[in-house]
Amino acid sequence: MRTSAWRKGLLAALVVAVMAPGLFGCETNPYTGRRQLLMTSVSDEMQMGAQAYDQIKNDPKMKLSQDPREIEPVKRVAARIVEAAKRSKYAEMAQQFQWEVSVIKDDKTANAFALPGGKMAVYTGIFPVAKTEAGLAAVMGHEVVHALARHGAERMSQGQLTNAALQVAGAAAGASGGGGLVSQAAMAALGVGAQVGVLLPFSRKHESEADYIGILLAADAGYDPRESVQLWERMQQLSAGGGPAEFLSTHPGHGTRIQQLKEWMPEAMAIYQKRTPMPPAELPPVAGR
């Protein structure tokens, strides 16, 4: 009986998952054709992005750079990526965003982000990895796509759906007398299945999608997209095999990423060759790197 209750709970959860696209909003990525489950509005996302950005900037642990040598190249690259976005298939979304970029003085963090609504930040620790403004354009193009493609909202929607499925499974198992350890096992099994089989693969799709569209934006902004391959080769060298297995990672493996970028390069180069190329420019050095 307890096994039957577990099966009924799991079946109910699967029904929720299957019906979700019909119950909630779905959109299609204009570049890849991938269908997206979205349960939040753009205005809500923008509000959350603005609030998060304010919290980050007001965090006493965060130190915003005041150095023009660090700020000017970031703002220059950001402005060109944004202009490219306004010419892209995301033009309508890009026009709505209230774009802003900051430079966070953190030489140990090789990262950047773009929040819904166009709030961006670049950590100075990414400079030695990006090396040039073209390398930085690959990074910022990638992050801007996360915001424009509503990847954050999609992740939230997936989380909401997973929680709803868990609740349905638990309620169905409990109503059938399948409480105690069996109910906990059912919940654990569904949770693990959702984490490894649904949420993480979607996250890897987001990353690959951002890599692909990001180099198209960088190319359209006049930055050599081939710098993206060199960027990830340097990332690979820095990681030195210390990252998690690709199957359990929210990011594609470095080797996978590099191979995909090479496959997409002819399309990106065709765009780049129609633009006035930006002159090569080195990013400023950072302390201890």
Backbone as CSV, one residue per row, in Angstrom:
resi,resn,N_x,N_y,N_z,CA_x,CA_y,CA_z,C_x,C_y,C_z
1,MET,0.825,-1.211,0.000,0.000,0.000,0.000,0.858,1.258,0.000
2,ARG,1.937,1.205,0.760,2.788,2.383,0.822,3.479,2.627,-0.514
3,THR,3.896,1.520,-1.161,4.499,1.660,-2.491,3.492,2.221,-3.476
4,SER,2.240,1.769,-3.378,1.190,2.281,-4.261,0.969,3.765,-4.031
5,ALA,0.998,4.184,-2.769,0.828,5.607,-2.457,1.964,6.426,-3.040
6,TRP,3.173,5.894,-2.926,4.331,6.590,-3.506,4.139,6.774,-5.005
7,ARG,3.679,5.716,-5.670,3.482,5.781,-7.131,2.396,6.782,-7.490
8,LYS,1.333,6.792,-6.686,0.255,7.750,-6.961,0.747,9.182,-6.785
9,GLY,1.557,9.388,-5.740,2.099,10.727,-5.512,3.001,11.160,-6.636
10,LEU,3.853,10.244,-7.072,4.766,10.556,-8.158,3.997,10.823,-9.441
11,LEU,2.946,10.026,-9.706,2.133,10.227,-10.902,1.458,11.600,-10.869
12,ALA,0.954,11.971,-9.701,0.308,13.280,-9.578,1.300,14.401,-9.864
13,ALA,2.523,14.235,-9.366,3.551,15.252,-9.606,3.882,15.345,-11.080
14,LEU,3.962,14.204,-11.742,4.255,14.208,-13.176,3.137,14.872,-13.967
15,VAL,1.906,14.666,-13.530,0.768,15.320,-14.202,0.911,16.835,-14.117
16,VAL,1.299,17.330,-12.930,1.524,18.773,-12.766,2.579,19.255,-13.751
17,ALA,3.681,18.501,-13.863,4.771,18.904,-14.744,4.340,18.913,-16.199
18,VAL,3.566,17.899,-16.604,3.134,17.803,-17.999,2.138,18.899,-18.345
19,MET,1.254,19.210,-17.396,0.221,20.215,-17.653,0.750,21.635,-17.548
20,ALA,1.898,21.818,-16.933,2.397,23.168,-16.643,2.471,24.071,-17.857
21,PRO,2.998,23.616,-19.018,3.078,24.518,-20.167,1.725,25.063,-20.599
22,GLY,0.655,24.269,-20.402,-0.668,24.748,-20.766,-1.283,25.647,-19.731
23,LEU,-0.834,25.485,-18.471,-1.402,26.266,-17.384,-0.738,27.622,-17.233
24,PHE,0.544,27.690,-17.579,1.313,28.913,-17.364,1.842,29.439,-18.691
25,GLY,2.453,30.626,-18.647,2.944,31.264,-19.855,4.145,30.553,-20.462
26,CYS,4.126,30.409,-21.752,5.263,29.847,-22.470,5.699,30.827,-23.546
27,GLU,7.001,30.936,-23.726,7.545,31.755,-24.797,8.597,30.944,-25.539
28,THR,8.966,31.420,-26.708,9.963,30.742,-27.521,11.169,31.647,-27.689
29,ASN,12.351,31.114,-27.395,13.565,31.895,-27.591,13.719,32.223,-29.075
30,PRO,13.862,33.504,-29.430,13.885,33.883,-30.847,15.126,33.423,-31.607
31,TYR,16.165,33.030,-30.904,17.394,32.580,-31.560,17.470,31.060,-31.665
32,THR,17.077,30.373,-30.614,17.257,28.921,-30.578,15.967,28.145,-30.803
33,GLY,14.820,28.812,-30.668,13.554,28.115,-30.823,13.160,27.298,-29.606
34,ARG,13.918,27.401,-28.525,13.613,26.622,-27.332,12.411,27.214,-26.605
35,ARG,11.477,26.333,-26.191,10.307,26.775,-25.445,10.678,27.011,-23.986
36,GLN,10.133,28.088,-23.412,10.446,28.476,-22.041,9.178,28.590,-21.211
37,LEU,9.211,28.023,-20.027,8.125,28.168,-19.063,8.402,29.409,-18.226
38,LEU,7.485,30.378,-18.264,7.677,31.644,-17.550,6.415,31.970,-16.765
39,MET,6.566,32.091,-15.452,5.418,32.305,-14.574,5.463,33.671,-13.894
40,THR,6.361,34.546,-14.332,6.441,35.897,-13.778,6.376,36.914,-14.918
41,SER,6.004,38.140,-14.585,5.931,39.194,-15.600,7.280,39.893,-15.726
42,VAL,7.504,40.518,-16.877,8.744,41.255,-17.101,8.865,42.403,-16.097
43,SER,7.760,43.077,-15.813,7.808,44.204,-14.880,8.209,43.739,-13.480
44,ASP,7.709,42.577,-13.074,8.090,42.036,-11.769,9.575,41.684,-11.746
45,GLU,10.056,41.099,-12.833,11.476,40.750,-12.926,12.346,42.000,-12.828
46,MET,11.954,43.039,-13.552,12.731,44.274,-13.531,12.765,44.879,-12.139
47,GLN,11.639,44.813,-11.439,11.587,45.348,-10.081,12.505,44.553,-9.160
48,MET,12.474,43.222,-9.282,13.346,42.392,-8.460,14.814,42.647,-8.792
49,GLY,15.103,42.824,-10.082,16.476,43.099,-10.486,16.986,44.406,-9.920
50,ALA,16.146,45.444,-9.953,16.539,46.753,-9.424,16.768,46.684,-7.910
51,GLN,15.895,45.961,-7.209,16.043,45.832,-5.761,17.323,45.078,-5.407
52,ALA,17.580,44.000,-6.143,18.789,43.217,-5.891,20.037,44.052,-6.157
53,TYR,19.990,44.848,-7.205,21.136,45.685,-7.571,21.423,46.722,-6.487
54,ASP,20.359,47.323,-5.968,20.521,48.298,-4.883,21.127,47.638,-3.645
55,GLN,20.675,46.432,-3.348,21.214,45.721,-2.188,22.701,45.429,-2.371
56,ILE,23.074,45.043,-3.570,24.475,44.744,-3.858,25.327,46.005,-3.712
57,LYS,24.865,47.091,-4.312,25.647,48.330,-4.259,25.752,48.892,-2.847
58,ASN,24.722,48.650,-2.033,24.717,49.174,-0.663,25.328,48.213,0.344
59,ASP,25.722,47.045,-0.127,26.348,46.068,0.760,27.720,46.594,1.185
60,PRO,27.958,46.756,2.492,29.256,47.288,2.937,30.444,46.414,2.541
61,LYS,30.190,45.152,2.227,31.267,44.264,1.810,31.680,44.515,0.356
62,MET,30.803,45.160,-0.397,31.085,45.447,-1.803,31.784,46.799,-1.936
63,LYS,32.853,46.818,-2.664,33.586,48.050,-2.883,33.528,48.399,-4.370
64,LEU,32.814,49.460,-4.686,32.703,49.885,-6.072,33.965,50.641,-6.480
65,SER,34.497,50.278,-7.623,35.722,50.918,-8.102,35.455,52.380,-8.459
66,GLN,36.421,53.212,-8.141,36.385,54.624,-8.523,37.515,54.935,-9.503
67,ASP,38.197,53.904,-9.969,39.355,54.066,-10.839,38.909,54.180,-12.301
68,PRO,39.137,55.313,-12.962,38.723,55.471,-14.361,39.336,54.421,-15.289
69,ARG,40.511,53.929,-14.961,41.150,52.923,-15.808,40.354,51.621,-15.819
70,GLU,39.633,51.363,-14.745,38.794,50.167,-14.658,37.372,50.443,-15.143
71,ILE,36.877,51.617,-14.848,35.481,51.937,-15.155,35.270,52.208,-16.644
72,GLU,36.168,52.966,-17.252,35.945,53.401,-18.639,35.860,52.243,-19.640
73,PRO,36.774,51.247,-19.601,36.625,50.154,-20.569,35.358,49.335,-20.351
74,VAL,34.958,49.170,-19.098,33.738,48.424,-18.815,32.525,49.164,-19.363
75,LYS,32.475,50.470,-19.116,31.343,51.252,-19.629,31.334,51.285,-21.154
76,ARG,32.513,51.350,-21.760,32.600,51.369,-23.226,32.060,50.058,-23.815
77,VAL,32.500,48.949,-23.260,32.037,47.648,-23.753,30.538,47.481,-23.488
78,ALA,30.107,47.835,-22.289,28.688,47.705,-21.942,27.808,48.504,-22.893
79,ALA,28.209,49.735,-23.197,27.409,50.592,-24.080,27.265,49.971,-25.468
80,ARG,28.340,49.401,-25.984,28.288,48.807,-27.321,27.472,47.512,-27.322
81,ILE,27.576,46.724,-26.268,26.770,45.501,-26.172,25.288,45.855,-26.079
82,VAL,24.968,46.884,-25.304,23.569,47.306,-25.171,23.024,47.792,-26.506
83,GLU,23.820,48.561,-27.239,23.375,49.030,-28.560,23.141,47.856,-29.503
84,ALA,24.008,46.861,-29.427,23.808,45.657,-30.244,22.527,44.941,-29.830
85,ALA,22.262,44.890,-28.529,21.037,44.255,-28.042,19.801,44.976,-28.564
86,LYS,19.891,46.284,-28.681,18.747,47.059,-29.175,18.520,46.865,-30.670
87,ARG,19.506,46.249,-31.363,19.333,45.904,-32.776,18.997,44.425,-32.963
88,SER,18.995,43.697,-31.869,18.875,42.249,-31.932,17.413,41.805,-31.940
89,LYS,17.224,40.492,-31.880,15.873,39.941,-31.784,15.259,40.201,-30.418
90,TYR,16.051,40.729,-29.501,15.562,41.134,-28.176,15.372,42.647,-28.109
91,ALA,15.258,43.307,-29.243,15.225,44.768,-29.279,14.132,45.349,-28.387
92,GLU,12.950,44.771,-28.434,11.845,45.312,-27.639,12.159,45.232,-26.149
93,MET,12.712,44.117,-25.717,13.074,43.956,-24.316,14.206,44.913,-23.943
94,ALA,15.201,45.002,-24.808,16.360,45.857,-24.530,15.954,47.317,-24.405
95,GLN,14.953,47.727,-25.148,14.483,49.117,-25.069,13.779,49.383,-23.744
96,GLN,13.183,48.350,-23.148,12.482,48.526,-21.868,13.439,48.653,-20.692
97,PHE,14.575,48.001,-20.789,15.488,47.935,-19.656,16.091,49.296,-19.327
98,GLN,16.347,49.498,-18.057,17.041,50.697,-17.578,18.489,50.297,-17.299
99,TRP,19.336,50.403,-18.309,20.683,49.863,-18.248,21.582,50.657,-17.312
100,GLU,22.400,49.932,-16.576,23.361,50.548,-15.664,24.480,49.542,-15.428
101,VAL,25.703,50.016,-15.300,26.820,49.103,-15.046,27.732,49.668,-13.970
102,SER,28.215,48.786,-13.119,29.162,49.148,-12.066,30.365,48.221,-12.135
103,VAL,31.466,48.672,-11.583,32.668,47.847,-11.483,32.922,47.594,-10.000
104,ILE,32.965,46.314,-9.636,33.186,45.931,-8.245,34.658,45.614,-8.052
105,LYS,35.262,46.286,-7.104,36.686,46.115,-6.827,36.874,44.828,-6.032
106,ASP,37.094,43.749,-6.750,37.303,42.443,-6.134,38.201,41.652,-7.080
107,ASP,39.497,41.690,-6.806,40.464,41.104,-7.729,40.517,39.586,-7.664
108,LYS,39.821,38.981,-6.689,39.824,37.530,-6.574,38.615,36.874,-7.233
109,THR,37.649,37.667,-7.635,36.419,37.128,-8.215,36.402,37.362,-9.717
110,ALA,36.527,36.295,-10.481,36.512,36.393,-11.944,35.086,36.179,-12.431
111,ASN,34.304,37.247,-12.358,32.890,37.087,-12.671,32.280,38.413,-13.117
112,ALA,31.050,38.319,-13.578,30.231,39.477,-13.956,28.784,39.012,-13.908
113,PHE,27.849,39.953,-13.890,26.440,39.547,-13.935,25.609,40.656,-14.562
114,ALA,24.431,40.257,-15.046,23.417,41.196,-15.521,22.080,40.733,-14.962
115,LEU,21.402,41.607,-14.271,20.128,41.284,-13.645,18.967,41.668,-14.559
116,PRO,17.785,41.088,-14.343,16.614,41.517,-15.114,16.430,43.025,-14.998
117,GLY,16.196,43.665,-16.110,16.062,45.119,-16.122,17.308,45.831,-16.586
118,GLY,18.431,45.075,-16.746,19.629,45.667,-17.327,20.654,46.185,-16.340
119,LYS,20.545,45.814,-15.076,21.541,46.232,-14.093,22.723,45.268,-14.146
120,MET,23.926,45.814,-14.420,25.096,44.975,-14.642,26.218,45.337,-13.686
121,ALA,27.094,44.361,-13.462,28.304,44.607,-12.685,29.406,43.690,-13.189
122,VAL,30.627,44.200,-13.136,31.813,43.444,-13.533,32.789,43.481,-12.372
123,TYR,33.274,42.325,-11.969,34.300,42.242,-10.932,35.672,42.413,-11.583
124,THR,36.535,43.154,-10.935,37.862,43.394,-11.520,38.662,42.104,-11.675
125,GLY,38.289,41.064,-10.942,38.982,39.796,-11.063,38.822,39.129,-12.418
126,ILE,37.869,39.599,-13.226,37.697,39.016,-14.563,38.698,39.606,-15.555
127,PHE,39.302,40.738,-15.229,40.201,41.413,-16.177,41.360,40.529,-16.641
128,PRO,42.079,39.838,-15.729,43.198,39.025,-16.195,42.773,37.851,-17.071
129,VAL,41.527,37.395,-16.912,41.028,36.279,-17.714,40.538,36.776,-19.070
130,ALA,39.797,37.888,-19.068,39.312,38.466,-20.322,40.455,39.059,-21.136
131,LYS,41.395,39.691,-20.451,42.603,40.302,-21.017,42.335,41.520,-21.895
132,THR,41.373,41.442,-22.812,41.110,42.537,-23.742,39.642,42.958,-23.648
133,GLU,39.335,44.088,-24.262,37.942,44.521,-24.289,37.088,43.550,-25.093
134,ALA,37.668,42.904,-26.100,36.917,41.907,-26.865,36.589,40.704,-25.986
135,GLY,37.549,40.301,-25.128,37.278,39.221,-24.192,36.200,39.604,-23.195
136,LEU,36.256,40.847,-22.741,35.232,41.341,-21.825,33.874,41.402,-22.519
137,ALA,33.864,41.722,-23.805,32.605,41.760,-24.559,31.957,40.383,-24.614
138,ALA,32.778,39.336,-24.710,32.233,37.977,-24.690,31.572,37.689,-23.349
139,VAL,32.218,38.132,-22.266,31.672,37.934,-20.925,30.376,38.719,-20.754
140,MET,30.405,39.990,-21.121,29.234,40.845,-20.899,28.097,40.490,-21.841
141,GLY,28.438,40.090,-23.065,27.393,39.638,-23.980,26.668,38.444,-23.405
142,HIS,27.427,37.512,-22.858,26.859,36.322,-22.218,25.913,36.720,-21.087
143,GLU,26.353,37.605,-20.205,25.543,37.986,-19.048,24.298,38.767,-19.461
144,VAL,24.436,39.634,-20.442,23.289,40.405,-20.926,22.219,39.479,-21.497
145,VAL,22.650,38.416,-22.175,21.683,37.466,-22.732,20.897,36.777,-21.618
146,HIS,21.545,36.457,-20.505,20.797,35.863,-19.392,19.612,36.744,-19.014
147,ALA,19.830,38.055,-18.985,18.754,38.977,-18.616,17.710,39.092,-19.717
148,LEU,18.170,39.269,-20.962,17.240,39.448,-22.079,16.419,38.192,-22.355
149,ALA,17.043,37.032,-22.196,16.347,35.768,-22.456,15.500,35.319,-21.269
150,ARG,15.524,36.085,-20.193,14.705,35.825,-19.002,15.056,34.492,-18.359
151,HIS,16.329,34.171,-18.374,16.757,32.911,-17.777,16.494,32.869,-16.276
152,GLY,16.664,34.001,-15.603,16.394,34.044,-14.170,14.941,33.735,-13.872
153,ALA,14.025,34.313,-14.654,12.599,34.059,-14.464,12.267,32.603,-14.764
154,GLU,12.939,32.055,-15.749,12.701,30.650,-16.091,13.150,29.736,-14.955
155,ARG,14.301,30.055,-14.358,14.769,29.253,-13.223,13.782,29.349,-12.052
156,MET,13.278,30.567,-11.796,12.309,30.727,-10.723,11.051,29.928,-11.013
157,SER,10.604,29.953,-12.258,9.402,29.211,-12.647,9.603,27.716,-12.481
158,GLN,10.793,27.237,-12.861,11.090,25.817,-12.688,11.080,25.437,-11.212
159,GLY,11.619,26.337,-10.377,11.622,26.073,-8.941,10.213,26.038,-8.373
160,GLN,9.372,26.970,-8.819,7.984,26.997,-8.357,7.247,25.734,-8.782
161,LEU,7.503,25.296,-10.005,6.849,24.090,-10.504,7.319,22.862,-9.734
162,THR,8.607,22.810,-9.452,9.141,21.679,-8.691,8.525,21.625,-7.300
163,ASN,8.424,22.785,-6.635,7.825,22.820,-5.306,6.364,22.394,-5.349
164,ALA,5.642,22.840,-6.400,4.238,22.444,-6.535,4.124,20.937,-6.732
165,ALA,5.025,20.370,-7.543,4.994,18.925,-7.789,5.287,18.156,-6.503
166,LEU,6.238,18.634,-5.722,6.564,17.978,-4.448,5.368,18.008,-3.502
167,GLN,4.669,19.144,-3.472,3.511,19.264,-2.599,2.391,18.326,-3.040
168,VAL,2.178,18.238,-4.358,1.150,17.333,-4.876,1.502,15.891,-4.550
169,ALA,2.768,15.531,-4.749,3.208,14.168,-4.463,3.028,13.849,-2.987
170,GLY,3.424,14.786,-2.127,3.306,14.563,-0.694,1.860,14.459,-0.250
171,ALA,0.992,15.309,-0.812,-0.414,15.282,-0.443,-1.069,13.986,-0.886
172,ALA,-0.727,13.549,-2.123,-1.321,12.315,-2.633,-0.867,11.114,-1.822
173,ALA,0.425,11.059,-1.484,0.935,9.944,-0.693,0.335,9.960,0.703
174,GLY,0.215,11.149,1.301,-0.340,11.255,2.643,-1.805,10.877,2.689
175,ALA,-2.570,11.287,1.662,-3.996,10.980,1.617,-4.240,9.489,1.471
176,SER,-3.262,8.756,0.936,-3.428,7.328,0.728,-2.848,6.517,1.874
177,GLY,-2.482,7.193,2.969,-1.934,6.491,4.112,-0.473,6.172,3.983
178,GLY,0.205,6.820,3.081,1.612,6.502,2.851,2.533,7.462,3.543
179,GLY,2.302,7.711,4.834,3.148,8.649,5.551,4.431,8.011,6.009
180,GLY,5.082,8.653,6.977,6.290,8.097,7.566,7.441,8.036,6.604
181,LEU,8.232,6.986,6.744,9.465,6.855,5.989,9.209,6.725,4.499
182,VAL,8.136,6.038,4.117,7.867,5.858,2.689,7.582,7.206,2.044
183,SER,6.778,8.047,2.688,6.487,9.368,2.153,7.761,10.198,2.028
184,GLN,8.627,10.117,3.023,9.886,10.851,2.964,10.752,10.340,1.817
185,ALA,10.748,9.029,1.615,11.527,8.451,0.518,10.999,8.919,-0.824
186,ALA,9.671,8.982,-0.932,9.071,9.432,-2.188,9.455,10.876,-2.477
187,MET,9.367,11.709,-1.448,9.728,13.118,-1.613,11.202,13.255,-1.975
188,ALA,12.051,12.460,-1.288,13.480,12.533,-1.567,13.768,12.082,-2.993
189,ALA,13.102,11.013,-3.430,13.335,10.501,-4.782,12.919,11.527,-5.824
190,LEU,11.770,12.147,-5.612,11.310,13.144,-6.568,12.197,14.371,-6.528
191,GLY,12.648,14.760,-5.359,13.529,15.918,-5.246,14.841,15.706,-5.959
192,VAL,15.450,14.554,-5.729,16.712,14.256,-6.402,16.499,14.181,-7.899
193,GLY,15.405,13.539,-8.314,15.122,13.442,-9.748,14.937,14.804,-10.384
194,ALA,14.234,15.674,-9.661,14.029,17.017,-10.197,15.337,17.770,-10.278
195,GLN,16.172,17.622,-9.236,17.418,18.385,-9.199,18.362,17.960,-10.319
196,VAL,18.549,16.653,-10.476,19.523,16.182,-11.454,18.921,16.071,-12.843
197,GLY,17.650,15.705,-12.913,17.061,15.420,-14.215,16.356,16.577,-14.874
198,VAL,16.021,17.621,-14.107,15.251,18.730,-14.688,15.965,20.058,-14.507
199,LEU,16.208,20.447,-13.263,16.704,21.794,-13.006,18.112,22.022,-13.546
200,LEU,19.033,21.123,-13.254,20.414,21.366,-13.684,20.584,21.328,-15.201
201,PRO,19.979,20.349,-15.898,20.104,20.398,-17.361,19.553,21.679,-17.965
202,PHE,18.433,22.193,-17.427,17.941,23.464,-17.936,18.961,24.566,-17.715
203,SER,19.618,24.534,-16.579,20.595,25.557,-16.293,21.755,25.489,-17.281
204,ARG,22.171,24.298,-17.645,23.233,24.161,-18.645,22.762,24.687,-19.998
205,LYS,21.477,24.463,-20.299,20.938,25.003,-21.550,20.988,26.531,-21.530
206,HIS,20.692,27.106,-20.388,20.760,28.565,-20.273,22.172,29.057,-20.569
207,GLU,23.156,28.381,-19.988,24.538,28.805,-20.173,24.967,28.688,-21.634
208,SER,24.621,27.601,-22.283,24.976,27.429,-23.697,24.252,28.453,-24.564
209,GLU,23.000,28.715,-24.228,22.221,29.704,-24.961,22.861,31.084,-24.836
210,ALA,23.304,31.413,-23.613,23.940,32.714,-23.388,25.285,32.794,-24.099
211,ASP,26.033,31.694,-24.151,27.290,31.678,-24.901,27.043,31.969,-26.373
212,TYR,26.065,31.280,-26.939,25.768,31.397,-28.373,25.311,32.805,-28.741
213,ILE,24.255,33.266,-28.089,23.709,34.582,-28.443,24.676,35.686,-28.010
214,GLY,25.398,35.435,-26.932,26.343,36.429,-26.437,27.441,36.755,-27.429
215,ILE,27.981,35.728,-28.120,29.036,36.043,-29.095,28.455,36.715,-30.336
216,LEU,27.171,36.475,-30.623,26.538,37.197,-31.733,26.404,38.680,-31.388
217,LEU,26.029,38.966,-30.139,25.936,40.366,-29.703,27.310,41.028,-29.708
218,ALA,28.320,40.316,-29.207,29.677,40.871,-29.180,30.163,41.165,-30.589
219,ALA,29.900,40.253,-31.515,30.301,40.455,-32.910,29.586,41.657,-33.512
220,ASP,28.292,41.779,-33.220,27.518,42.904,-33.749,27.974,44.221,-33.137
221,ALA,28.572,44.162,-31.942,29.100,45.356,-31.288,30.480,45.733,-31.806
222,GLY,31.037,44.910,-32.698,32.338,45.217,-33.292,33.514,44.552,-32.607
223,TYR,33.242,43.589,-31.725,34.316,42.894,-31.021,34.544,41.512,-31.638
224,ASP,35.798,41.163,-31.802,36.159,39.902,-32.434,35.636,38.733,-31.599
225,PRO,34.690,37.945,-32.130,34.108,36.850,-31.335,35.095,35.718,-31.066
226,ARG,36.187,35.657,-31.825,37.185,34.600,-31.593,37.846,34.742,-30.225
227,GLU,37.762,35.936,-29.651,38.312,36.132,-28.308,37.573,35.288,-27.265
228,SER,36.328,34.904,-27.574,35.565,34.098,-26.619,36.202,32.730,-26.418
229,VAL,36.744,32.158,-27.491,37.401,30.854,-27.385,38.649,30.972,-26.507
230,GLN,39.433,32.006,-26.749,40.636,32.208,-25.940,40.283,32.469,-24.474
231,LEU,39.190,33.181,-24.260,38.719,33.436,-22.896,38.470,32.124,-22.156
232,TRP,37.735,31.210,-22.789,37.396,29.965,-22.112,38.574,29.011,-22.048
233,GLU,39.508,29.133,-22.955,40.746,28.355,-22.822,41.509,28.800,-21.578
234,ARG,41.520,30.098,-21.317,42.174,30.588,-20.098,41.398,30.147,-18.858
235,MET,40.061,30.168,-18.943,39.247,29.683,-17.834,39.571,28.219,-17.539
236,GLN,39.727,27.441,-18.593,40.044,26.028,-18.446,41.385,25.836,-17.741
237,GLN,42.345,26.656,-18.111,43.660,26.565,-17.483,43.592,26.933,-16.004
238,LEU,42.779,27.946,-15.681,42.648,28.360,-14.290,41.982,27.296,-13.433
239,SER,40.963,26.638,-13.996,40.243,25.620,-13.225,41.101,24.389,-13.003
240,ALA,41.980,24.069,-13.979,42.930,22.943,-13.855,42.248,21.661,-13.398
241,GLY,41.057,21.429,-13.965,40.353,20.183,-13.655,39.704,20.146,-12.295
242,GLY,39.602,21.301,-11.644,39.063,21.301,-10.287,37.555,21.456,-10.207
243,GLY,36.866,21.621,-11.346,35.428,21.824,-11.327,34.668,20.520,-11.182
244,PRO,33.349,20.596,-10.946,32.538,19.389,-10.806,32.339,18.693,-12.144
245,ALA,31.927,17.432,-12.103,31.621,16.703,-13.333,30.524,17.440,-14.085
246,GLU,30.582,17.427,-15.411,29.640,18.213,-16.210,28.198,17.811,-15.932
247,PHE,27.940,16.527,-15.705,26.577,16.058,-15.482,25.945,16.698,-14.264
248,LEU,26.739,16.980,-13.232,26.229,17.557,-12.000,26.557,19.037,-11.881
249,SER,26.910,19.674,-12.973,27.277,21.079,-12.947,26.194,21.915,-13.603
250,THR,26.035,23.142,-13.110,25.079,24.047,-13.742,25.668,24.721,-14.966
251,HIS,26.963,24.504,-15.222,27.615,25.076,-16.393,28.156,23.948,-17.275
252,PRO,28.181,24.161,-18.580,28.829,23.164,-19.433,30.309,23.056,-19.075
253,GLY,30.907,21.891,-19.314,32.338,21.752,-19.110,33.092,22.687,-20.033
254,HIS,34.290,23.089,-19.632,35.066,24.031,-20.440,35.297,23.495,-21.857
255,GLY,35.616,22.206,-21.944,35.844,21.619,-23.262,34.611,21.676,-24.133
256,THR,33.457,21.373,-23.540,32.188,21.451,-24.273,31.935,22.880,-24.743
257,ARG,32.175,23.802,-23.859,31.938,25.213,-24.147,32.812,25.684,-25.315
258,ILE,34.078,25.335,-25.276,35.010,25.745,-26.328,34.604,25.141,-27.665
259,GLN,34.235,23.858,-27.656,33.827,23.205,-28.892,32.578,23.847,-29.475
260,GLN,31.610,24.173,-28.626,30.387,24.815,-29.107,30.679,26.191,-29.701
261,LEU,31.533,26.954,-29.021,31.876,28.282,-29.534,32.517,28.189,-30.915
262,LYS,33.359,27.207,-31.109,33.989,27.023,-32.424,32.949,26.672,-33.482
263,GLU,31.949,25.892,-33.098,30.888,25.528,-34.043,30.043,26.740,-34.426
264,TRP,29.846,27.658,-33.472,29.035,28.845,-33.740,29.834,29.974,-34.388
265,MET,31.145,29.834,-34.443,32.001,30.939,-34.860,31.735,31.434,-36.284
266,PRO,31.483,30.570,-37.276,31.223,31.102,-38.625,30.056,32.092,-38.665
267,GLU,28.994,31.791,-37.921,27.848,32.705,-37.877,28.250,34.027,-37.226
268,ALA,29.004,33.955,-36.133,29.433,35.169,-35.444,30.400,35.981,-36.302
269,MET,31.314,35.310,-36.994,32.283,36.012,-37.828,31.603,36.708,-39.002
270,ALA,30.553,36.101,-39.529,29.815,36.726,-40.630,29.213,38.058,-40.183
271,ILE,28.766,38.120,-38.937,28.231,39.371,-38.386,29.367,40.361,-38.149
272,TYR,30.431,39.889,-37.550,31.575,40.737,-37.203,32.173,41.408,-38.437
273,GLN,32.262,40.676,-39.524,32.885,41.198,-40.737,32.053,42.284,-41.409
274,LYS,30.807,42.442,-40.984,29.962,43.504,-41.523,30.027,44.763,-40.653
275,ARG,30.735,44.697,-39.540,30.811,45.820,-38.611,32.199,46.449,-38.651
276,THR,32.286,47.697,-38.222,33.595,48.327,-38.059,34.236,47.742,-36.813
277,PRO,35.364,47.043,-36.961,35.940,46.378,-35.788,36.486,47.373,-34.780
278,MET,36.283,47.059,-33.526,36.863,47.866,-32.464,38.359,47.571,-32.392
279,PRO,39.191,48.597,-32.214,40.639,48.356,-32.130,40.985,47.524,-30.897
280,PRO,42.030,46.686,-30.979,42.444,45.894,-29.812,42.770,46.799,-28.638
281,ALA,42.311,46.421,-27.466,42.566,47.226,-26.270,42.722,46.297,-25.083
282,GLU,43.835,46.423,-24.370,44.102,45.615,-23.193,43.351,46.169,-21.984
283,LEU,42.898,45.270,-21.123,42.285,45.685,-19.864,43.374,45.992,-18.852
284,PRO,43.095,46.838,-17.870,44.125,47.211,-16.893,44.512,46.021,-16.022
285,PRO,45.751,45.988,-15.555,46.171,44.919,-14.642,45.515,45.087,-13.281
286,VAL,45.455,43.988,-12.552,44.917,44.049,-11.187,45.996,43.560,-10.231
287,ALA,45.857,43.909,-8.990,46.878,43.615,-7.990,47.057,42.111,-7.836
288,GLY,48.299,41.672,-7.871,48.621,40.284,-7.582,48.261,39.303,-8.659
289,ARG,47.901,39.773,-9.861,47.507,38.826,-10.915,48.349,39.047,-12.154
